[in-house]
């Protein structure tokens, strides 16, 4: 009897595909979160099973919230709560209960896409009762429980019987192919139409050598697309045999094995080193790939080298194709290469890869193990026709692929380690520094330019000041690894002006690196205003001491209506509760002034001030005083005092030196040179409204204008005497004009405006949708809403003229918003664009700092790989629910679902896989299989019970383990198991 037969007679195989499954639940209550796991396994039961179930220690009193699976097992009376509850897999139905201890609602979350086949039902109930009705867990991903409720989950498995094995297709090279390039990649597709392909089962051998670990597996429908890039060329003119095998996910699995042969063509000229590249692109129909390679050799040059470079003779139109661009006057008919070998005598090279007729997403893939050790390789991308920035290049040893867009080219630069400088000079120590203010108008401009790698090219140093080049007037002083640059202006800069400086320089590297830097500063001046007047603001809260504050007005030739450095004074921080006064100006930062200086060339100036925290106590009062004799000799000065209630008083500052203030006061001082002036006031009401605000009252051919308040009141003062035309304009109402109106005293006018109406209509189409399916779009006009019909048509009647905000919205599309002025019947047509978002994230690996190479699959179709920091991204996705799979060899695969209604950044942590060896050891001639001693690697030991089951868990993979089976009266059995 041979050993294999003895093994089959004595025991069952140690590794079985059992009907095991697990489901993970997450819960959140208040600010606390946790996880529970339930499932089935051949080693599980309704009680506690060490190494299968996970108990929860009894929490101390008052520890809330938490959730658990209740347990009552007389063999383990001290375990009453489980975090992981695994039952026997031989049951045809399951009922799991989860108790909750919380003072707030508790929400449970799960991924419906990861539930095993069968019926899953869920419902809450108060113990000890059971739910009256259940809901389908596959139609939801969360359920919220009230305090004290128990979560019930019922599962009835569905058993599948499969008969078809996986199958292979799309071999490249294909079976029997000859003349294959020694550096052409190997690829194939493996699929299974019933259960899918077990990725861990795929094995690939080339002439008997296992090359599985060198393959990249990309998920496709019902399987995987496998790609292998050679780290070095195959032998030329040789016949190779490729053996592949894979199994499905059925129980037990079906295995398929297939073999093809191909013959390589004539060997290419050997080179110093060569890097194969795989350029791929995804079109609307398919994903296409093309092989390129680059390298160096002592016999090659920058142009076309016969025997080394490979030319692309012709390209089918409208077909994606990748190439190295070439411009060689010796071979003008060759403009594209698939193999580009450069001179090894040059210490550095830059290759550009172009992809014509690309799809929506493209990329380039390489084997980091093929990069020679004594060279540095960097990769970047840039818009076609431009060069990438130095800082955008990435070390090719840290990643193995780079995606690029349809309008981008790939740039790869390589250099002998330590012999090439790729870093631009640094510009430091600017004087004046960037952003400086109050700089002397006679200042010099200086900076230091250094380059520690190659030194600074003196002839490349240039400078522009306010757009004028001053390079010929620079004084350059040599310093360590660079130059100190000095510019002395011939003329002072203007006062209070902005000065912009641009400096540019290059280094002495063979491939020059250039830097340009821009700084700016503002000159200042110490100015004494030509004229000032102090206003004294008094506040008497009533029964307490009077508070006095000072505000200063003035004029100067350098003054403006905004904030003037060294002329205006910002109000110091006011007291927290006491009164304070300040001037208001139109400035985004400095808009509370204690001193406001205006232009002395302006003969019509208005200062506006406010008094805050006016005393509310009975008897409180406030007033403003000034020295009339200190006012400018020429011109008129009037002060007006008002409050939000509309009260107002006015005084001639030359005739009095005090005016009382109202509560909630503001006051204005109007200075002008000209004839006597008067006020025009009154009301403008609207015939069909109660809020009369917003009517513009204007004296035509002048700057005098006011806008009515809610009562329709308006007031315009300081109007020179004369005959005017007065207009009353309100959006949506017929304008009113009063012509030849004489104004020679303060006058009151009251008018009423009547409305006018227009019609707004149009069509809204939906991007990507056929005609006749445009109904249901919401169109809003200043909050007034309607919806489109199937043609996309909408209409608003009785629209008053004016400024309107239009909002067009439809679920799944980007909302369109626009402001428009309606002054007649208007047609508005809009096309809504579908929403798109980005889904990005970071993956960390247990025990690994380098997180590159994790395969991230979106909806089992789109695949990316993480970089060394674990970053990944999917761009321009429509909203919806997405399934994410993260996989890497020897780590637990993660499945997740994301509801995408905005761009998101996710975080994942992948734990290392642990292996498990389990099975049943049966004995000939008896149904009692207990007592068999099973030893793992001569150390770990288990003894079977009556059913003969055994298990070793938490085993490192990949590794080979030795099993020895002992049973008195039976042959001892030794075997090995390889876990991968």
Residue, then its C-alpha position, 0 to 999 in steps of 0.5 A: x500500500x503506497x503512502x498516499x493510499x494509507x493517508x486517505x484510509x486513515x484520516x480525512x484531508x486536513x484542509x477542507x473548504x467548509x461552509x464557514x461565514x462571518x458577518x461584522x456589525x458596528x454599533x454607535x451610541x452617543x460618542x461610543x462605538x464598538x463591533x460584534x461578529x456572528x457567523x458559522x464554522x465547522x468548529x462552532x456550536x451553540x455554546x462557547x468554543x475556545x479559539x472560535x468565539x470571543x468572550x467579553x469580560x464582565x464590565x464594571x457597574x455603570x459602564x455604558x454603553x455596550x452590546x453583546x451576544x448573551x451566552x448560557x453554557x454550563x461548561x463555561x459558566x463564567x462566560x455570559x457575553x460574547x463579542x464574536x458568536x460562531x455557531x455550527x455550520x451544519x444548521x439549516x437556520x440561525x437565530x442570533x440575539x444581541x443585548x444592548x446596555x445604553x442610556x441612549x439610542x444605539x444604531x447598528x450598521x452592516x454591509x448588505x453586499x457582504x451577507x452570505x447567500x440566503x435570507x437575512x431578517x432583522x428586527x428589534x424587540x423588548x426582552x423576553x419577547x420576540x419581534x412580531x415582524x422582521x425586515x430584510x437585512x439586504x434592503x437596509x444597512x442600519x437599524x436603530x434600537x431604543x434603550x433596553x431593546x434586543x436586536x434579533x437576526x434570523x438567517x436561512x442559508x441557500x445551498x448552491x450546487x455548481x458544476x462548471x470549473x473556471x476558464x482561461x482566455x485572452x492569452x498574450x502571447x497566444x498559444x503557438x505564437x512565434x517571434x514574440x518580443x523577449x521583453x513583451x509582457x505576459x497576460x491572460x484572463x481567468x473567469x468563473x460564471x458561477x461562484x467567481x475565481x478564488x484569487x489565492x488559488x491562481x498559480x503561474x509557472x513559466x518553464x517550471x518556475x513559479x512566477x505567480x508573485x510577479x503578476x498583477x491581478x486586476x478584477x474583471x467581471x467574474x474573475x481577474x485580468x493577470x499581467x506580468x512584466x519581465x524584470x529582464x528579457x527572456x532568451x531570444x529564439x527559445x520556446x517557452x511553456x506557460x502553465x496556469x491553474x485556478x479554482x472557483x469558490x465552490x464547495x468543494x472547489x473546481x480546478x482548471x489547468x491550462x498550458x500554452x507555448x510560445x517562441x521568442x524572436x531574435x534577441x535584441x541587442x544587449x544593453x547596459x540596462x533596460x526597463x519595460x513599461x506597460x502603458x494602458x488606457x480605458x476606452x468606452x469599449x475596452x481597456x487596451x495596453x501597449x508595451x514600451x521600454x527605455x534604457x541606456x547603452x554605450x553604443x546608443x545615442x540621442x537619435x535613432x539607433x539601428x539595432x537598439x531603438x524600435x520604430x513604430x512604422x504606422x498607426x491605425x487611425x483613432x486607435x490608442x497608441x503610446x510612443x516615445x517622441x523622436x526628432x532625428x534629422x537623419x531619419x525624418x520618417x521615424x517620429x515614434x519609438x517603442x524602444x528608446x535606448x540612450x547613451x550610457x556616457x551621458x549622466x542624465x536623460x529625460x524620456x517623454x511618453x505620449x499617448x494618442x487617441x487615449x481613453x478617459x483614464x490612462x496609466x503607465x506600469x513598471x517593475x520596481x525590481x527592474x530599476x538598476x541600483x546605481x541610477x536614480x529614477x523619477x516620474x511625473x506628468x504634465x499637460x502636453x506641450x509643458x514641462x512638469x515642475x521639479x517638485x512634481x517628480x516622484x521616486x519610481x522606486x516608491x510606486x509602480x504605476x502612475x495614472x495620467x489624463x487624456x491631455x497629459x504626457x509622462x516624463x521619466x528622468x534618470x541619472x547616475x546616483x550622485x552625479x546630477x542636480x535636479x534642484x533649482x537655486x534658492x532665493x532667500x533673505x529679501x530686503x525689504x521682506x515680502x509683505x513689508x509695510x511703511x518701507x522707506x521710499x529710498x530703500x535698496x532691494x537685495x536678496x541672496x541666491x544660493x545653490x548648494x548642488x551645482x552653484x548659481x549661473x551668474x549670467x542668469x540672474x535677472x530682476x524686474x521692479x514694477x514690471x521694468x527690468x533692472x538686471x543691468x544695474x544689479x551689484x552681485x557679490x559672491x558668497x558661498x555657493x551663490x551671490x548677494x544681489x543688490x539694486x539701488x534705485x536711481x529715484x525714490x519710490x512714490x509715497x504709500x505705493x506698492x512695489x513688486x519685485x521679480x527675481x529669476x536665476x538658474x544653476x550650473x547643472x547640465x540640465x539647467x534648473x531655474x527659479x523665479x520668485x516674486x515679493x512685494x512691499x508698500x512704502x510709507x511716510x510720516x505725514x501731518x495733515x494740513x487741517x484737522x478739527x476735533x469733535x468732542x463727543x460727550x455721554x452722560x449716563x445719568x447720575x454718573x460722571x460725564x464721559x468725553x471722547x474725541x474724534x478728529x476730522x481733517x484734510x490733506x493732499x494725500x488723504x482718500x476716502x479709504x484707510x490712509x496709512x500714517x494719516x488715519x488712526x484706527x480706533x483703539x479697542x473699545x471698553x467692553x460695556x461703556x460707550x464709544x464712537x468712531x468713523x465708518x469708512x469703506x474698508x474691509x479691515x480698517x473700518x473703525x477710525x478715531x481720525x479720518x483724513x480726506x483729500x484736500x482737493x475734494x470740495x464735497x466730503x461727508x464724514x459718517x460716525x456712530x455712537x455705540x452703547x448709548x446710555x439707556x438710564x433715565x436722564x441719560x444724554x449725549x451731545x457733540x461739540x466743536x470749535x467753529x473758529x477752527x473750521x476751514x475758512x472756505x466752504x459750508x459745514x453741516x452736521x446731521x444727527x439721526x437714529x434707526x427710528x428715522x428721527x433726524x436733526x441738522x445744524x450749521x456748524x458755523x452758527x452753533x458749536x453743539x448738537x444733541x444726539x439721539x439714542x442709537x445715534x449716528x451723525x454725519x458731517x458734510x463739508x462742501x463749497x457752493x450755494x445754499x442747500x436744502x433737504x427733500x423728504x417724503x414717502x413712496x408707497x407701493x400699491x400692492x404691498x405693505x413693505x415699501x422699502x427699496x424704492x430708489x429716489x433720485x434727483x436726475x443729473x446729480x449724485x443725490x439719491x436715497x432708498x426708501x425704508x419699510x415705511x416708504x420714507x426717504x430723505x435727501x439733504x445738502x441739495x443746492x437750490x435749483x429746478x430738478x427732475x425727480x425720479x422714483x424707481x422700484x423694480x417691478x413697478x412703473x417709474x414715476x418722474x416729477x419734472x421742473x420741480x423747484x427746490x428752494x427750501x426743505x420740501x416734502x413729497x408723497x407718491x404711490x407706484x403701480x406694478x408691471x409684470x412680465x413672463x419668464x419661460x424656457x426649457x431645462x434639459x438633462x445631460x445624457x438623457x433622451x428627449x421626452x424624459x426631462x420632467x420633474x426638474x424644479x425651477x425656482x425664481x426668488x423662491x417661487x417654484x414650478x416643475x418641468x414637463x417631459x419636454x423640459x418646459x417651464x413658465x412663470x407668469x406675472x413676474x415683476x421686473x427686477x433682479x432675480x435669483x434662478x435655481x434649477x435642481x434635479x436629483x443626481x445633477x449639479x444645481x444651476x444657480x444664476x442671477x438675472x435682471x428681468x425687464x421684459x419677457x424672457x426665455x431661459x434655457x439650461x442644461x443640467x450636468x450630472x454630479x461627479x465626486x472624488x472617492x479617495x482614501x489612505x490605507x495602512x498595513x499592520x506591521x508595515x510602514x510602506x503601504x504601496x501596492x494595495x489593490x483597491x477595486x471599486x464596484x469590481x470594475x475599476x482598480x487602482x493601487x496605493x502609493x508608498x503612503x497608502x494613498x488612492x483615489x477614484x475621480x469623477x464618480x456619479x453619486x450612489x452606493x459603491x462597493x470597495x474591495x481592498x486586497x494585498x497578499x498576506x493581508x485580510x481583504x476588506x469590503x466596504x460600501x460608501x454612499x457617495x453624495x460628496x467627495x470623501x476621504x476614507x481611512x482603512x487598516x488592513x490586518x495580516x492574514x492568519x492561517x488555519x489547519x483543521x479537519x477530521x481524523x477518522x479511524x478504521x473500524x470504529x465510529x468513535x474517533x476520539x483520542x488521536x494525538x495530532x502534533x504540529x511542527x513537533x510542538x503544538x498538540x491537540x487531541x480529537x474528541x469523539x467526532x474526530x475534529x481538530x484545529x490549529x489556528x493563528x498560523x503564520x503564512x506563507x509557511x510549511x507545517x508538519x503534522x503527525x497523527x498518533x493513535x494506539x493500534x493505528x499506523x502513525x501518519x506524517x504529512x506536511x501542509x503548505x499555507x499560502 
